Amino acid sequence: MRRAVFTICALFAVSACNNQPAAPAATPAAAPAAKKLGIRPDGDTEIKPDLSQVPPELQKVYANIDQNIDAHVDSLQKWIRQPSISNSGEGIPESAEMVKGFFDELGCQQTRVYDVGVTEYGSPGNPVVYAKCDEGAEKTVLIYWMYDTMPITQPDAWSSPPFEARLVEQAPYKKVLIGRGATNSKGPQMAQLNAFRAIKAVNGKLPVNLIVVAEGDEERMDIGLRKFVKDHPELIKDADVMLRFGGQGNSGSAGYGGGSEGCVYVELTTSGTKWGRGPTVSDIHGANKRGVDSPAWRHIKMLASLVSDDGNTPKIAGFFDGIQPITPAQDADLKRRAKNMDLKVAAENLGVARFMSDDAYEILKIQNFGTSFNLDGIWGGNMYAGGAGATLPNKVTSKHNFRYVPNMTGPEIVKKLRAQLDKNGYPDVEVKLIGDVPWAKMNSDNPIGQALKRAYEIMNIPHGELNKEYEIGGAGAAAGGYWPAYMFGNGEIGEDIAPTLPGIPIAAGGAGVGGRAHAANEYYVIEGAGKVYGLAGAEKAVATTLYAYAGKIAPAPAKPAAEKKSN
């Protein structure tokens, strides 16, 4: 499975909504004027950039960021206020045009919204936004964005309206922004855009060329992006490296993780028709339960047969076979990060009562290198809250995601699930594959990873070492999450599920922090505290990484021999 191929199966789309490239702006537009918000760029942070290592031009960029931070926050608020829910389609066309407008304003010579058409799953993909900014530089950086977000499933659980983008105090931070997409992923991405704006305002051009790809289907298994890459591989062929948005963990530490875990989605359906018992044509009156079997209760029993009593361990034969053990280097990094992790604070930020274990090391290990079988949702029969309404459903469906790691594959997991259902006495239960994103292992000890490390050094952000071994994780936070690394990278991937092209080095990371992705009260830190930077610090880290990659920052000063020996 190891190969240096660029599995670009999922990135692009079929036909363009705009057939002509956008004309470049005469001069880069400054950040939009904003009302006075009184944002403190440094917040209550204990760490500061080491300006002695920052060249004068970049120091001017830092100053521009600080001077315009109110406008930068205002831009983020406006973007959050635009819904972009891929599962329902709400605000998707408007959001795509909004992203295009960002890069028109930046002065990119080519910007276009692509209509991807019908995907391999038989459903239309959401538009992909493409931009290319030729700055006359020697190196080109590919920037990946997702502009879509999850839906609002529990509006009453939000402390403020999810599309209001309200600034609130949330200990230990004086200002965080609450809103859907705040951390996943409009906050970190706006930090990138604001950094680009600041650099162009100071210098007139960026130190690198940019290629930007923004998808609207990340929450739908990248179905449109996959089509886009298949149809337009030539659009990203000039990229030398890829810098993915990222940030710090709640302890302040950061990483380089350009890889990704695998994730396969399935739906399970129990019906009276397939079972041969219970209602077959439609739901019937609930009073009939006295004499009629229930597909709903059968479905519940079926689900319980697939997991341990606590719901935390899959009971599927062969599920864990062949899992690649973590390496000594990975284990050492986990132990280092665990020392700086406060599980109580992490749980509060995530919005959970507690983790499965009180051992930070164990939680980091399972979150970064473990597996899971989740029940995402279940439906059937009377779905209306409150009141009565006696119903005996004729079918019940549940949605699930399996998170998986090397050397597991999505198809093998689905095959083993099917076999286990048959063995448990549920041959009638239907298994529908919704989508599969394979794991991808990336070597972060590459030119863009080295530039990110240099940024961490200058910004005084706690960080680990670059990984010469291929791995899927490396982020600073105790959280999993897939992204389409398998489409871009030059590492090892779990499955060939798309056309492949030569890959490029990837790094993912940065400053700043957010939390509660996919949950109520999703947030992004605006004014940092302790070892966590706010929005201004996140923007400075982006700018510093680009300058480092462009060779405009001197190497780190050599450590004294005694210090080297102690490390």
Secondary structure, DSSP 8 states (H G I E B T S, - for coil): -B---B--TTS--SEESS-S-----SS-------------TTTEES----GGGS-HHHHHHHHHHHHTHHHHHHHHHHHHTS--BTTTTBTHHHHHHHHHHHHHHTT-SEEEEEE--B-TTSSB---EEEEEE--S-S-EEEEEEE--B---S-GGG-SS-TTT-EEEEETTEEEEEESTTIIIIIHHHHHHHHHHHHHHHHHSS-SSEEEEEEES-GGGTTHHHHHHHHH-GGGGTT--EEEE-----TTS-B-----B-EEEEEEEEEEHHHHTSS-SSS-EEGGGGGTS--HHHHHHHHHHTTB-TTS-SB--TTTTTT-----HHHHHHHHHHHHT--HHHHHHHHT-S--S-S-HHHHHHHHHH--EEEEEEEE-S---SSS---EE-SEEEEEEEEEE-TT--HHHHHHHHHHHHHHTT-TTSEEEEEEEE--EEB---SHHHHHHHHHHHHHT--B----SS-BS---SSS-----SGGGTBSSEES---S--B--B-EEE--S--EE-TTSTT-EEEEE-EETB--HHHHHHHHHHHHHHHTT-S-------HHHHHH-
